[in-house]
């Protein structure tokens, strides 16, 4: 967790909290009540603490504007917290042309057939170039074809189970594709200000995969309360 800026409230001022996140709102309200600084119904001139909170998983395609709208300086705090901040305008969710070309080549779908490629295709079509093709299921297959390798059966030394079936059952989409926010670091940004003051306090917390986001928000709330009360 990292912070920048400062907030100073009069030591005798009653404090009223408005926060966009319910958990941080609860922490601040409780801390102000314990310190006997919470504004009651009869408070004459309470000081209002406004806290705007954003929460964003750092997955491909996320921009800094989504993490901290209108506050590009937050990138330094994210970096200080040990995480590489996203750029102002990320394009990580757009397709990579080179990756598409490689995938198409693997699937024998060429995006553009060059003259040389056309010649190669003609040779392969007439059987004059390239490796032999697989044998057909006819009783008398074409001479020179490749006999398919039989799959190992249960009990044989080479049997490892149906890997493809296992992969599909584990992840019907892509084994290496993680679209779940829990698979990425999550950045919580809280920007706090007091009524009548131009100052602003920014607190950034980074939660790694597996961390409790509720605990992270509690720490953010405690940090803001400590700055104001002490």
N, C-alpha and C positions, 0 to 999 in steps of 0.2 A: 504494500500500500504506500502511496506517495501523495503529498499535498503541496499546494502552492497558494500563496496569498495569505490574507489574515482578516479576521473580523474582530472588532472591538465594540462591545456594548457597554453602556454605563453600568456600573456595578450594582446600582439599585433599580435598574429598569426591569419591569416585568416583561417576560418573553412569550410571544405567541408564535406557534409553528405552523407553517403551511408547506407540506412536502408532497411531491408527486408519487413517492413510494410509501406504501402503508407501513412496512417494517421499519424504515428509517424514521418515519413520522412517530411511530410508537416509541422507539428508543429515545429520540430527542424529547418527546413529551414527558416520559418517565424521568429522565435525567434532570430536566428543569423542575419537575415537581419535587424530586428528592432534594434539590438545591434550594427549594423554596423561591424559585424564580419564575414559575409558571404564571402566566397572566390569568387572573380570575375574571369573573363576570363584572366585578366592580373596578377593574383596572382602568385608571384614568388615561394614561398615555403609554400603552404597551408598545414595545419594539417588536416588529414582525420579522421573523426569520423565514425566508423563502428558500426552499431547496428544490432544485430541478434535477431529476435523476434519469440517466439513461443506462440501459443494460444491453450489451450486444456481444454475441459470439463472434470471434475473429475467424470466420470461415471465408473461403474464397468468394470474392465479389463484394465484400463489405468495404465501404469507404470510411474515411475518417469523419466525414460529415454525418454518417449514421451513428458513429460512436459518440461524437461530441459536436452537435450542430452549432456552427458559428464559433467554435473554439479550437482552431488548429493548434494552439499552444499545448493542448492536452497531449499531443504526440510525444512531447518531451517527458511528461510524467509516465506515460505508458512505457516508453523506452527505459526510464529509470527504474520501473517496476520489473524489468527483466523480460519484456515482451516486445517484439518488433511491431510498431504501430502500422496500421494500413495506410496507404497513400490517400491523398485527398480525393482522388477519383480512381478507384480500383477497377480493373477489367478482368479480375480473376474468374468471373463466372462466364466469360465469353470463350467460345471454342478456339483452340489453338490450331491454325491452319496446318502447321507442320504435323501436329498430332493426328489431324484428320487424314492427311495424306498417308501417313504411316499405317493408320488403321485400314484405310481403303486398300493399300498395297497388300496388307495381310489377308484381307478378304477378297483379293483379286478384283477389286473395283478401282480401276485407275481413273483419277479425276480428269486427266488429259492424256490422250494417246498420242505420243510423239510419232514422227515417221518411223523411227527405229522400232518403237513399240509395236506399230502396226505390222511391220515386217516380221517381228518376232511372233505376233499373234497368228499371222498367216502360216508360218512354219509350223507352229504348234498345232494349228488346225488341220494341217495335212500330215501330221505325224512324223515330220522330217527333222524336228528339233525338239529338244526337251526330254525329260524323263518319261519312261513308259507310264501309261495310265493304269488305273486299277482294273482288274478283271471284272467282266460282267457276270451276272448270275446264270448265264446261258450254259447248257451242258457242254458246249465246245467253245470256250472263250478264245478271244483273238490271241495269236501267238505273241509272246514278248510282253504280255501284260503282267502286272504285279499281283501276286496272290496276297490277299489281306492277312495280316498277322492275327491269329485267333486270340481272343481275350482270355486271360487266365481265369480259370474257374475256381470256385471256393475249394480250398484244400490243397491247391497247387502251390509250388514255392513262390511264384511271381504274383499271387493274388493279393491285392491291396484294397479291395473293395471298390465300389463305384464312386470314384472321386468326384466326377462331374455331378452326380446326383447329390453328393454331400455338399458341394459348393452351392448348388441351386437351392437346397433346403436351408442352408445357413444364411444365404443372402441372395434372394431371387434376382436382385439387380446386378450389382457389381461388388465383388469381394473386397475391393480396395476403395469403394466409394462410401463416404460417411457424410450423410446430409443431416445427421442429428446434431443439434447444437451442443449436446453434452460431449461430443467428441473433440471440441475445440476449447481453447482458452476463452473465458468470458470477461469482458471489461465492464466494470461499474463506474460510472462517472457521476459525481454529485457536485453541483455548483450552487454554493450558498451565498446569500446576500442579506444584509439587514436594512430595514427601512430607514431612510434618511442618511445612508452612507453609500459612497461610490465604490467601496471596497468589495472584493469578492474572494471567497475561499473555494478552491477546487480540490476535491479529494478523489483519487483514482485507486481502485482496488482491482486486482487481477485474480480471478479464480481459475485454477487449472482443472482439467477433466477429473471428476471425482470429488472435487471440493463442494462443500455445502454453500450455495449462494445465499441462503438465509443468514448464515454465520458471517459471510463477507459483508452483507448489508448492515448487520449489527455493528461490525467493526467500523464501518464508514460513519454510522450515526454517532458512535462513541467518540470518534475522532473530531467530528464537527462540534459536539457538545463540549469536549475538553478545550478546544480552542476558544470557544465563547465564554465558558465559565472560569477558565484559568488564564 
